[in-house]
């Protein structure tokens, strides 16, 4: 399929069942003129959606830089989308993270069908935890994964909710960004760095946006965009 001829945004319904999952899920594909053979798969945070806080901004700005972007709907616990429900799911039904892995696989396969050759994974908050946990499995991928952008990835909760429990098993380059006003995440920056460097990974870049930058980077989107774009151009130029 010719990427250049597609609409700017294409709303997709994807199926995780052929990739080890159980459900249909939504995605927003942005290709348009200027999209190259490299793409980004994005996962949002809790109580959000594929065009929600942070990922909505980043999918558009990365497309503007020359990447195809596919932002997908995260799986959520059956009870509700609150943090204790994720802990209960992991300790019980264990639906959410396996389903997230299946959706990431399905999304990568979708981009391969559309002519892309390499990808980067980007996650915000819960999405960052899911992307890191997926990469920690070191499983074969339909397309090469060049790196991980982890935005506001927290270390609280049982593995794999705790992103530090995954980072030590992630081999690809990682960009870890959080806001200085996001106390829980900023205060554990060294823990995440140490976790990654304890494993086989060779390239870890950490940025703490100083000042009052909150968990969702509200009011500091330009600084977030600048550091993500700079890293992307260095690791996987479009």
N, C-alpha and C positions, 0 to 999 in steps of 0.2 A: 504493500500500500504506500502511496506517495504521501509522506507527511506534510509536504508543502501545500497540499490541496485541501486539508481539513479545516473545519471551523475553529475559531479561537478556543472556545470551550466546548467539550463534548461530554455530556453526562452519560456515564456508563453504568450498567448493572453487570457485575462480575460474579463468578461462581467459584467458591473455594472448594467445592466437593471433589473436583478432579485433582486437587493438590493436598489432600489429607484433611480437609475441613468439612463443614456441615451446612454452610449457609450461602445465600446470595448477599451481595453487599454493593454499596454505591461507590462510585469513583468519579472524579472530575479530571479529565484529560485535557491538557492545554499543549497544543503543538503549534499550529499556525506557521506562517512564513518565518524563517529564521531558526526553527528548531533543527538541531543537528542529530548526530547519531548517539549522543549521550543524553541520559534522562535522569530524573530524580523521582523516587517514590516517597511520598510524605504521609506520615501518620500524625493525627491531631491529639490533643489532650483530653482529659475527662470533661464530661458535660459539654461536648463540642461536636464538630462535624467537619467534613473535608474542606470547607471554605471558612472555617472558624478562626479563632484567635491564633496568631503567629503563622500557622500553615497557609491561611488564606493570603496573607501578605507575601510569604516566601514563595509560594508556588507561582505567583505572578511575577515577582521580581526576578526569580531564577529563569523563568521563561524569557523575560526581557533580556537576560544575559546570553540566551541562546540555547537553553536546555528545554527538552520536552519534560513536562511535569505531570505526574499522576498522583493526585491526593485522594486517599481512600478512607472509607468508613471503618473505624476501629470496632472490634467486637467489645461488648460490655457484659458484665455479669447479669444473670437472669433477674436478680432482685432489683438492683439500681446501679447507677454509675457513680457510686461513692467509694472512697478508698477502702473502708473496711470490707466492702463487698468483694473487692479484688483479693484481699487476704483470705476471705472465706471461700472464694472460688478455688484458689490455689490449694487450699487445705481440704477441699471437698470435691466438687464436680470436676475441677480443672478443665474448664472449657475455654477461658479467655485467651490464654497465651498460646495453646496449640492452634486455636482458630486464627489468632493473629499471624502465626507462622504460615498457615495455609493461605491467608489473604495476601501476604507479602509474596509468596511463591506465585500465586495467581496473577498478581500485578506485574511481576517481573516477566512472566510468560506473555502477558498481554503486550508489554512494550517490545518484547522480542518479535511478536507477530507483526508489529507495526514498523519494523525495520530498524529499531535501535540496537546498538551493539554493546553498550556499557552503561552502568548506572551507579548512582550514589543514593544511599538511604538517608532520609532526614526525618527526625521525630521530635515532637515537642511534648515535654512533660511525660504523661503516660505513654505517648507514642515513642518517645526516646527510649523508655524502658523496654518497650516491645521490640523496637528495631535492634537494640543492643543484644537482647536475649536471643533474637533470631540469628544474629551473626555469631553469637557465642556457640551455636550448634555446629558451625563450620561445615555445613552441608553443601552439596553441589547445588549450583544455581544455574538457571536457564541463561543468565547473562552474568558476566564478570561484575562484581561489586567493587568499586574503586575506593569507597570510603563511607564513613558514617558522620553525619552532623547530628549531634545530640544537644538539644536545647532544653535547659531547665530539667535535666535528668536527676531525679531524686534517689537517695540511698536508703530511705526508710522502707520498712516492710520486709517480708520474707523473700528469698530468691524465688523466681527471677524478677520480682518487683524491684528489689534493690539493684540499681544499675551497676553498682560496684561489683556485685557478684557475677556480672556478665562481662565487664570490660576486660578482666584478666584473660578471657578466652577469645577476645576479638583481635584478629590479626591485621585487619585493614587499618589505614590511617583514620584517625578520629579527630573531629573538631568538637570540643566541649565548651558550650557558651552558657553563661547564666548571668543574672543581674545581681549587682551588689546589694540591692534592696530585697532580694529573695533569700532571707537569712538562712533557712534550712539547707538550701542548695549551695549557696556561696560558702557557707562554713564548712562544707564537706568536699570542697574542690580538691584539696590535697589527697583525700581518701580515694577519689576517683582516679586521679593521676597515678597514684601509687598502685592501684589495682591494675590499670592498663599496663604499666611498666613492669609489673610482675610476670606478665605473660610474654607472648611472642610478637606482640605489636611493635612496630618500629617508628611510628610517627604519631605523636599525641600533641595537639595544640589546644591550649586552654585559655579562654578569654572570660574574665569577669568584668562586665560592663559596670563601671564605678558609679557611685552615687545612689540614687533612689530607684534605679531600674528594677521593676518588680518581676514577678514570676512570668508574666506574659509580655514583658518588655514594652508595656504601654508607654507611649511618649518617647521611647528610645528605639523605635523601629529603624531609623536611619543608621544608627550605630550597629544594630544587629545585622542589617542588610550588608553594611560595609565589610564587617569581619567575615560573614559567610561568603560573600562574593570573592573576597581576596583569597580565602582558602580554596574555594572551588576552582578558581582560575589556576592556582598552583598545583592542585592535586589532579583535577580532571577538567582541563579547559574545554569549553564548548566549541 
